[in-house]
Amino acid sequence: MMTEGEDMARLFLKRQPSMLREGPFLMSFCRKLIEQKAESCPDFPEHLRRAALEALQDEDVGWVRSGLQALAVVGEPADMAAIAALTQHPDESVRVDVETCLCEVRRRKG
């Protein structure tokens, strides 16, 4: 059975449209949504990160893109290999989102 934080993380991934290609305004909005969720559930970012990493393994392109969107905000340097593994994904939108996600994780890293 999932915890409340895990449920919140999966619901967040399902409901958020892909914002990676929509520019910095929507990425900022996504960050704020995650911060708000973390106020009521401090473990939310980690739950979201784990759910997002699982989403990268899915066959559904929308789910993969949602995972990349979340990892652009909560991903850690340790996640970069899992993200980079999708650079050859058959869907161009996923490949573009991978590059954006990697850039965001690198930017926060250092």
Number of C-alpha atoms within 10 A of each C-alpha: 5 7 9 12 20 20 15 17 24 17 13 18 23 13 9 16 15 21 20 25 13 9 9 11 11 15 20 13 12 21 17 13 13 19 16 13 18 15 10 10 14 13 15 23 22 16 20 27 23 20 21 26 19 14 22 22 14 13 9 10 17 17 21 24 28 25 31 31 28 31 27 29 22 22 28 16 12 9 16 17 10 13 23 15 12 20 16 11 14 10 11 11 14 21 19 16 25 27 17 17 25 21 14 20 21 15 10 13 10 6
